[in-house]
Every structure is written in C-alpha cells, then in structure tokens.
Amino acid sequence: MKLRKFSLAAVSVFMLALSLPSQAVIISSADSVYDFSWSYNSSAGMLTGTGSLSVTGFGSTRLNVGITLNNTSSVGSNRLTSFGFGITPDATGVRWSDENDGGMIRASLASIPSLATIEVCAFGGRNCSGGANGGILGGGSDTFTVGLLGTWGSSVEIDPIGFKYQTGNGSFEFTTTPGGSVPEPGPLALFLVGAVGLAAWPRRKSA
C-alpha cells in the first residue's frame, strides 16, 4: 500500500513539473520590448550573451521585430553564427532589414540544425546551418530587423529562442526562453520525484 501511494505521488509530481507555466512571449501590440539572456557551458568555454526583441509593428498580417544580440562570450573566436525563434501561429514569409555592418546578414524561414522548434532564423554565414566565417564574435554585437508575414489574429507567441555557435571545439546549438534560462521539465521532474521518494522512505523507529 505504501509503495502504491508513493507511485501515485511520484506521478502527480511529475505531471505538475511538466505543467509548469511557460515563459513564452505573447505579443498583442506594438512598441514592446522583451529582454533575454543565455548561458551555455560548452567544451569551448561559456557561451553567453544578452539580447532584446523590440516590437515596432504589429498587425493581423504583419509583425516587425527589431533584434539586438550581444555575444558576451569571453573567447573572441566563439562566433554566434545563427539566431532564431519559434512562432505561433506560423509565419509565412520573412523580410530582412540591416545595415551592411557584418554580424547577421540574412534571415529565412528555417530551423537551426538539431533545433526543430526554431522556425525563423537569422544567420551570419551561408544559411542557418552555418558555413563561411560570418556571425557575431565574442565581445561583439549586432542589431537588425525582421519583418514577418502571417495570419496573426490578435496575438502571436514567440518561444523558444535558439542559438548556434561555431567554435574551435565544434558547433553548439541550444535554446532558452524570452525570459532567460529555465530548468528543463525533465531534470526538474526527476528532482521533484526524488524529493517525494526521500519523503516516502520508511523511517526506522528509535528504541
């Protein structure tokens, strides 16, 4: 009976962890700014940075987003080569606006390798998969604008945000949320289940 109670409790905690609120950005008007940051521990060193999404136009069929990316990685050769995000409802087209200042040079409706949830991608190389020597070097920054087309209705959701780095130790792809880094449901659920297990562990009565 005790084992059954523990199992039910563990399942309940696991479901609770999976249902934790998302930090997705819900855009329903223009003139809004959403900040984010990232920190990824790689074999090439910490891949870190900050950024912002500045909504300068929002309508039922269009969305203009100004994007600023600051690659704060301490190793200059750790290049941020691709950046993107998921969007709901899906975008049907993307337009690019940027000064000819290097950094990110184009955008397309594409995913970053291994990050299928990324649907809109800006890149500094040949495409979202990388290649060439472009991107934002460690310590550098870039600002650009993407104009998105779609059928938005009254709001659109942006989540997750994704990154691709090219380094001397290979490439790394990872995601965060518009609000910053958060624990993934899996590890958090395992932690909570473990906590329940410890609480349910039979205690020996003292003599």
Residue frames as qw, qx, qy, qz and C-alpha x, y, z in Angstrom:
[[0.000, 0.886, 0.464, 0.000, 0.00, 0.00, 0.00],
 [0.303, -0.789, 0.105, 0.524, 2.83, 2.38, 0.87],
 [0.409, -0.123, 0.605, 0.672, 4.51, 1.63, -2.48],
 [0.214, 0.623, 0.667, 0.349, 1.28, 2.37, -4.34],
 [0.134, -0.933, -0.252, 0.221, 0.86, 5.68, -2.51],
 [0.391, -0.577, 0.338, 0.632, 4.44, 6.61, -3.37],
 [0.382, 0.184, 0.685, 0.593, 3.92, 5.76, -7.05],
 [0.092, 0.817, 0.543, 0.169, 0.79, 7.90, -7.25],
 [0.264, -0.884, -0.034, 0.384, 2.58, 10.77, -5.55],
 [0.450, -0.325, 0.497, 0.667, 5.57, 10.48, -7.90],
 [0.301, 0.455, 0.672, 0.500, 3.32, 10.54, -10.96],
 [0.052, -0.915, -0.399, 0.046, 1.45, 13.56, -9.61],
 [0.345, -0.755, 0.177, 0.529, 4.67, 15.47, -9.03],
 [0.442, -0.034, 0.622, 0.645, 5.97, 14.53, -12.49],
 [0.193, 0.679, 0.615, 0.352, 2.78, 15.85, -14.13],
 [0.195, -0.927, -0.190, 0.256, 3.00, 19.02, -12.05],
 [0.427, -0.507, 0.368, 0.652, 6.56, 19.62, -13.26],
 [0.352, 0.233, 0.673, 0.607, 5.51, 19.19, -16.88],
 [0.032, 0.794, 0.556, 0.243, 2.67, 21.67, -16.42],
 [0.362, -0.555, -0.138, 0.736, 4.79, 24.50, -15.01],
 [0.344, 0.875, 0.218, -0.263, 3.95, 27.80, -16.72],
 [0.705, 0.348, 0.225, 0.576, 5.84, 28.68, -19.92],
 [0.236, -0.654, -0.023, 0.718, 7.80, 31.91, -20.23],
 [0.424, 0.413, 0.566, 0.574, 6.77, 32.42, -23.85],
 [0.006, 0.274, 0.022, -0.961, 6.34, 35.98, -25.07],
 [0.264, 0.637, 0.722, 0.052, 2.75, 36.78, -26.06],
 [0.135, -0.141, 0.175, 0.965, 2.72, 39.77, -28.42],
 [0.164, 0.671, 0.723, -0.004, -0.57, 41.58, -28.85],
 [0.109, 0.977, 0.146, -0.115, 0.52, 45.16, -29.54],
 [0.620, 0.574, -0.139, 0.517, 3.38, 47.23, -30.95],
 [0.001, 0.753, -0.325, 0.572, 6.01, 49.21, -29.04],
 [0.844, -0.504, 0.132, -0.130, 7.01, 46.44, -26.63],
 [0.320, 0.654, -0.669, 0.151, 10.49, 45.27, -25.65],
 [0.946, -0.301, 0.020, -0.119, 11.36, 41.80, -24.35],
 [0.032, 0.750, -0.655, 0.086, 14.82, 41.10, -22.92],
 [0.994, -0.084, -0.046, -0.045, 16.51, 37.71, -22.74],
 [0.099, -0.752, 0.652, -0.002, 19.88, 36.19, -21.92],
 [0.968, 0.114, -0.212, -0.074, 21.68, 32.91, -22.43],
 [0.217, -0.691, 0.679, -0.119, 24.48, 30.94, -20.81],
 [0.975, 0.143, -0.107, -0.133, 25.66, 27.58, -22.13],
 [0.471, -0.655, 0.583, 0.098, 28.57, 25.62, -20.68],
 [0.875, 0.465, -0.119, -0.065, 30.44, 24.10, -23.64],
 [0.876, -0.174, 0.110, 0.437, 33.82, 22.44, -24.10],
 [0.471, 0.508, 0.096, 0.715, 34.90, 25.69, -25.79],
 [0.135, -0.020, -0.371, 0.918, 34.06, 27.73, -22.69],
 [0.181, 0.570, 0.629, -0.496, 30.93, 29.54, -21.54],
 [0.118, 0.338, 0.551, 0.754, 28.77, 30.74, -24.42],
 [0.093, -0.606, -0.573, 0.543, 26.93, 33.74, -23.02],
 [0.116, 0.233, 0.334, 0.906, 25.05, 36.79, -24.17],
 [0.176, 0.517, 0.541, -0.639, 22.11, 39.15, -23.83],
 [0.083, 0.207, 0.621, 0.751, 19.55, 40.39, -26.29],
 [0.295, 0.394, 0.443, -0.749, 16.19, 42.02, -26.84],
 [0.185, 0.437, 0.765, 0.435, 13.15, 41.77, -29.11],
 [0.085, 0.371, 0.187, -0.906, 11.67, 45.20, -29.88],
 [0.302, 0.542, 0.766, 0.167, 8.22, 45.03, -31.46],
 [0.043, -0.308, 0.087, 0.946, 7.86, 48.11, -33.68],
 [0.498, 0.125, -0.326, -0.794, 4.86, 46.98, -35.68],
 [0.198, 0.103, 0.963, -0.151, 2.07, 44.52, -35.11],
 [0.551, 0.178, -0.126, -0.805, -0.99, 43.84, -37.22],
 [0.866, 0.062, 0.356, -0.347, -3.24, 40.98, -38.18],
 [0.910, 0.398, 0.054, 0.104, -0.91, 40.02, -41.06],
 [0.530, 0.627, -0.315, 0.477, 2.45, 41.60, -40.20],
 [0.698, -0.697, -0.038, 0.158, 4.94, 41.77, -37.36],
 [0.461, 0.721, -0.310, 0.413, 8.14, 43.85, -37.28],
 [0.792, -0.589, -0.042, 0.155, 10.72, 42.86, -34.68],
 [0.251, 0.825, -0.435, 0.261, 13.96, 44.71, -34.02],
 [0.945, -0.266, -0.135, 0.137, 16.56, 42.31, -32.61],
 [0.050, 0.838, -0.491, 0.233, 19.71, 43.16, -30.66],
 [0.968, -0.131, -0.174, 0.127, 22.26, 40.44, -29.87],
 [0.073, -0.845, 0.494, -0.193, 25.30, 40.86, -27.62],
 [0.917, 0.059, -0.368, 0.143, 27.74, 37.94, -27.66],
 [0.320, -0.847, 0.336, -0.258, 29.42, 38.31, -24.26],
 [0.979, -0.064, -0.046, 0.187, 31.47, 35.11, -24.55],
 [0.389, -0.825, 0.291, 0.290, 34.99, 35.75, -23.25],
 [0.568, -0.140, 0.631, 0.509, 36.65, 33.86, -26.12],
 [0.255, 0.569, -0.159, -0.765, 36.57, 36.06, -29.21],
 [0.182, 0.221, -0.819, -0.497, 36.63, 33.16, -31.66],
 [0.162, 0.341, 0.904, -0.203, 33.37, 31.71, -30.26],
 [0.157, 0.012, -0.340, -0.927, 31.09, 33.04, -33.01],
 [0.462, 0.407, 0.623, -0.482, 27.32, 33.29, -32.75],
 [0.092, -0.104, 0.702, 0.698, 26.50, 32.23, -36.30],
 [0.292, -0.381, -0.680, -0.554, 22.72, 31.69, -36.16],
 [0.146, 0.118, 0.586, -0.788, 19.86, 33.00, -34.05],
 [0.338, -0.237, -0.638, -0.650, 16.16, 32.24, -34.28],
 [0.341, -0.003, 0.615, -0.711, 12.87, 31.63, -32.55],
 [0.035, 0.359, 0.918, 0.164, 9.68, 29.63, -32.74],
 [0.248, 0.081, 0.050, -0.964, 6.46, 31.47, -33.51],
 [0.033, 0.404, 0.913, 0.035, 2.77, 30.56, -33.19],
 [0.866, 0.400, 0.288, -0.084, 0.81, 30.88, -35.44],
 [0.724, -0.036, 0.380, 0.575, 3.45, 30.05, -38.06],
 [0.085, 0.699, -0.199, -0.682, 4.97, 32.83, -40.18],
 [0.781, 0.486, 0.390, 0.048, 4.51, 32.57, -43.95],
 [0.586, 0.659, 0.001, 0.472, 7.25, 35.00, -45.00],
 [0.561, -0.653, -0.069, 0.503, 10.20, 36.97, -43.66],
 [0.411, 0.841, -0.003, 0.351, 11.81, 40.26, -44.75],
 [0.740, -0.265, -0.147, 0.601, 15.28, 41.43, -43.74],
 [0.125, 0.935, 0.012, 0.332, 16.49, 44.93, -42.85],
 [0.739, -0.536, 0.038, 0.406, 20.01, 45.68, -41.67],
 [0.119, 0.912, -0.342, -0.191, 22.97, 47.95, -42.26],
 [0.864, 0.373, -0.297, 0.163, 25.91, 46.39, -44.08],
 [0.206, -0.790, 0.469, -0.338, 27.86, 46.07, -40.83],
 [0.325, 0.271, -0.895, 0.146, 28.61, 42.36, -40.62],
 [0.419, -0.059, 0.680, -0.599, 27.20, 40.15, -37.90],
 [0.517, 0.376, 0.762, -0.104, 23.92, 38.63, -39.05],
 [0.026, -0.275, 0.467, 0.840, 23.40, 39.19, -42.76],
 [0.454, -0.067, -0.584, -0.670, 20.11, 37.50, -43.67],
 [0.465, -0.028, 0.698, -0.544, 17.03, 35.69, -42.35],
 [0.444, 0.036, -0.723, -0.528, 14.81, 32.89, -43.59],
 [0.817, -0.239, 0.151, -0.502, 12.01, 30.57, -42.51],
 [0.731, 0.272, -0.617, 0.104, 14.26, 27.72, -41.42],
 [0.795, -0.606, -0.022, -0.030, 15.35, 25.83, -38.33],
 [0.042, -0.758, 0.645, -0.087, 18.77, 25.70, -36.71],
 [0.630, 0.187, -0.753, -0.043, 20.33, 22.21, -37.00],
 [0.379, -0.138, -0.845, 0.352, 19.02, 19.96, -34.18],
 [0.102, 0.295, 0.476, -0.822, 16.53, 22.67, -33.10],
 [0.056, 0.389, 0.794, 0.463, 13.34, 21.82, -34.95],
 [0.102, -0.768, -0.572, 0.270, 11.27, 24.22, -32.81],
 [0.133, -0.554, 0.134, 0.811, 13.10, 27.20, -34.34],
 [0.531, 0.603, 0.588, 0.093, 11.12, 28.47, -37.35],
 [0.279, 0.951, 0.005, 0.137, 12.54, 31.95, -38.05],
 [0.810, -0.303, 0.098, 0.493, 16.32, 32.10, -38.35],
 [0.209, 0.956, -0.206, -0.019, 18.84, 34.92, -38.84],
 [0.916, -0.123, 0.148, 0.351, 22.36, 33.90, -39.80],
 [0.098, -0.879, 0.310, 0.350, 25.83, 35.27, -40.42],
 [0.391, -0.286, 0.778, 0.400, 27.10, 32.53, -42.73],
 [0.113, 0.003, -0.749, -0.653, 25.69, 30.87, -45.83],
 [0.572, -0.396, -0.490, -0.526, 22.50, 29.74, -44.09],
 [0.649, -0.609, 0.166, -0.426, 21.16, 28.63, -40.69],
 [0.982, -0.090, -0.094, 0.139, 23.36, 25.54, -40.79],
 [0.517, -0.698, 0.253, 0.426, 26.48, 27.73, -40.71],
 [0.725, 0.383, 0.288, 0.495, 29.38, 27.79, -43.11],
 [0.274, 0.775, -0.021, 0.570, 31.62, 30.76, -44.03],
 [0.496, -0.038, -0.484, 0.720, 33.21, 32.91, -41.35],
 [0.186, -0.530, -0.111, -0.820, 30.39, 35.31, -40.51],
 [0.592, -0.561, -0.575, 0.061, 28.45, 35.87, -37.33],
 [0.252, -0.889, 0.124, -0.362, 29.00, 37.80, -34.13],
 [0.589, 0.279, -0.611, 0.449, 32.38, 37.26, -32.48],
 [0.577, -0.543, -0.502, 0.347, 32.77, 37.03, -28.71],
 [0.297, -0.440, -0.148, 0.835, 32.57, 40.57, -27.33],
 [0.011, -0.047, -0.440, -0.896, 30.66, 41.81, -30.39],
 [0.330, 0.469, 0.621, -0.535, 27.05, 42.80, -31.02],
 [0.022, 0.130, 0.641, 0.756, 24.58, 43.37, -33.87],
 [0.346, 0.434, 0.493, -0.670, 21.16, 44.95, -34.36],
 [0.078, -0.015, -0.726, -0.683, 18.77, 44.15, -37.22],
 [0.550, 0.178, 0.314, -0.753, 15.07, 43.92, -38.03],
 [0.067, 0.118, 0.941, 0.309, 12.95, 41.05, -39.33],
 [0.517, 0.119, 0.023, -0.848, 9.55, 41.70, -40.84],
 [0.182, 0.056, 0.982, -0.011, 7.27, 38.67, -40.57],
 [0.515, 0.008, -0.328, -0.792, 4.16, 37.89, -42.59],
 [0.107, -0.129, -0.978, 0.123, 1.37, 35.61, -41.43],
 [0.450, -0.540, -0.422, -0.572, -2.19, 35.45, -40.18],
 [0.213, 0.197, -0.676, 0.677, -1.76, 36.53, -36.59],
 [0.412, -0.666, -0.612, -0.111, -5.22, 37.41, -35.37],
 [0.300, -0.917, -0.035, -0.260, -4.99, 39.35, -32.10],
 [0.457, -0.757, 0.466, 0.000, -1.72, 37.92, -30.79],
 [0.801, 0.399, -0.440, 0.071, 1.36, 35.81, -31.55],
 [0.776, -0.595, 0.207, 0.030, 3.55, 33.70, -29.29],
 [0.489, 0.689, -0.513, 0.152, 7.36, 33.62, -29.52],
 [0.574, -0.516, 0.603, -0.204, 9.08, 30.65, -27.87],
 [0.659, -0.595, 0.014, 0.459, 11.71, 29.24, -27.69],
 [0.229, 0.917, -0.304, -0.123, 14.76, 31.28, -28.71],
 [0.959, -0.025, 0.168, 0.227, 17.65, 29.35, -30.27],
 [0.032, -0.884, 0.419, 0.203, 21.35, 29.84, -30.91],
 [0.949, 0.195, 0.022, 0.248, 24.11, 28.21, -32.94],
 [0.236, -0.870, 0.386, 0.195, 27.75, 28.85, -32.07],
 [0.868, 0.400, -0.195, 0.220, 30.78, 27.89, -34.11],
 [0.441, -0.827, 0.349, 0.006, 33.93, 27.43, -32.02],
 [0.224, 0.622, -0.749, -0.050, 37.37, 25.90, -32.19],
 [0.264, -0.125, 0.927, -0.235, 35.87, 22.83, -30.48],
 [0.047, 0.339, 0.893, 0.291, 33.00, 22.40, -32.93],
 [0.273, -0.357, -0.238, -0.861, 29.47, 23.79, -33.12],
 [0.043, -0.250, -0.820, 0.513, 26.87, 24.02, -30.35],
 [0.302, -0.387, -0.429, -0.758, 23.10, 24.54, -30.64],
 [0.194, -0.318, -0.786, 0.494, 20.81, 25.29, -27.69],
 [0.171, -0.653, -0.451, -0.584, 17.65, 27.16, -26.70],
 [0.103, -0.172, -0.577, 0.792, 16.37, 29.45, -23.97],
 [0.044, 0.747, 0.663, 0.023, 13.11, 31.29, -23.35],
 [0.164, 0.754, 0.125, 0.624, 12.43, 35.01, -23.87],
 [0.500, -0.837, 0.023, -0.223, 12.66, 35.42, -20.09],
 [0.074, -0.705, 0.690, -0.143, 16.09, 33.77, -19.85],
 [0.415, 0.188, -0.890, -0.009, 17.32, 30.28, -18.97],
 [0.711, -0.309, 0.255, -0.578, 14.93, 27.99, -17.08],
 [0.377, -0.242, 0.893, -0.041, 15.24, 24.35, -15.95],
 [0.435, 0.061, -0.712, -0.548, 14.03, 21.82, -18.50],
 [0.776, -0.283, 0.012, -0.563, 10.92, 19.86, -17.35],
 [0.874, 0.078, -0.478, 0.037, 12.76, 16.53, -17.39],
 [0.451, 0.205, -0.598, 0.630, 15.52, 17.27, -14.83],
 [0.301, -0.309, 0.300, -0.851, 13.11, 19.29, -12.69],
 [0.843, -0.179, -0.203, -0.465, 10.61, 16.46, -12.67],
 [0.788, 0.075, -0.559, 0.246, 13.31, 13.96, -11.68],
 [0.155, 0.297, -0.514, 0.790, 14.40, 16.25, -8.84],
 [0.539, -0.266, 0.165, -0.782, 10.85, 16.55, -7.51],
 [0.900, -0.072, -0.364, -0.230, 10.20, 12.83, -7.82],
 [0.599, 0.187, -0.609, 0.485, 13.42, 12.20, -5.90],
 [0.140, -0.313, 0.411, -0.845, 12.27, 14.59, -3.19],
 [0.783, -0.203, -0.058, -0.586, 9.00, 12.70, -2.88],
 [0.846, 0.083, -0.523, 0.068, 10.92, 9.42, -2.73],
 [0.320, 0.253, -0.612, 0.678, 13.05, 10.64, 0.16],
 [0.424, -0.264, 0.260, -0.827, 9.96, 11.85, 1.99],
 [0.877, -0.075, -0.167, -0.445, 8.27, 8.48, 1.47],
 [0.533, 0.323, -0.751, 0.218, 11.33, 6.43, 2.55],
 [0.749, -0.541, -0.365, -0.113, 10.37, 4.35, 5.62],
 [0.005, -0.707, 0.486, -0.514, 11.97, 5.64, 8.81],
 [0.625, -0.098, -0.735, 0.246, 13.27, 3.30, 11.49],
 [0.511, -0.789, -0.140, -0.313, 11.73, 3.94, 14.85],
 [0.178, 0.563, -0.630, 0.504, 14.21, 4.77, 17.57],
 [0.576, -0.241, -0.764, 0.163, 14.31, 2.42, 20.52]]
